[in-house]
Amino acid sequence: MLWDDDVLAWHIAASPNPEFIRIAFEPKAARWAAERGSMEAILNIEKASLTYLGVLKHTLSQVLQ
């Protein structure tokens, strides 16, 4: 996602919004990590992601019962 400098300045001047920060910067940070990370680091990220998905599925199954 591309952000215009004026839009970024407006969001930065406003009160902090963690969701905006995540949406604005997380995709680029993930891309940089994938491009620059060692194979070990990338595998650790993948393992953590799969663990998170497993926890999420378990939690959703508990909520939906």
C-alpha positions in Angstrom: 0.0 0.0 0.0 1.4 3.4 -0.9 0.9 6.4 1.3 1.1 10.0 0.2 3.4 12.1 2.4 0.5 14.4 3.3 -1.6 11.5 4.4 1.3 10.1 6.6 1.9 13.6 8.1 -1.8 13.9 8.9 -1.9 10.5 10.6 1.4 11.2 12.5 0.0 14.5 13.7 -3.2 12.8 15.0 -3.4 10.8 18.2 -1.6 7.4 17.9 -3.6 4.6 16.2 -1.9 1.2 16.5 -4.1 -0.2 13.8 -3.1 2.4 11.3 0.6 1.9 12.1 0.2 -1.9 11.6 -1.7 -1.5 8.3 0.7 1.2 7.0 4.0 -0.4 7.9 3.6 -4.1 8.5 3.5 -5.2 4.9 6.7 -3.4 4.0 8.4 -4.6 7.1 7.4 -8.2 6.3 8.7 -7.8 2.7 12.0 -6.4 4.0 12.3 -9.3 6.4 11.6 -11.8 3.7 14.1 -10.2 1.3 16.9 -9.7 3.8 16.4 -12.4 6.4 18.5 -15.5 6.7 16.9 -18.8 5.9 16.9 -19.6 9.6 15.1 -16.4 10.4 12.5 -16.9 7.7 11.9 -20.5 8.9 11.4 -19.2 12.5 8.9 -16.6 11.2 7.0 -19.3 9.3 7.0 -21.5 12.4 5.7 -18.7 14.6 3.0 -17.9 12.0 1.9 -21.5 11.9 1.8 -21.7 15.7 -0.3 -18.5 15.7 -2.7 -19.9 13.1 -3.1 -23.1 15.2 -3.9 -21.1 18.3 -6.3 -18.9 16.4 -8.1 -22.0 14.9 -8.3 -23.6 18.4 -9.7 -20.3 19.9 -12.3 -19.9 17.2 -13.4 -23.6 17.5 -13.9 -23.0 21.3 -15.9 -19.8 20.7 -18.1 -21.3 18.0 -19.0 -24.3 20.2 
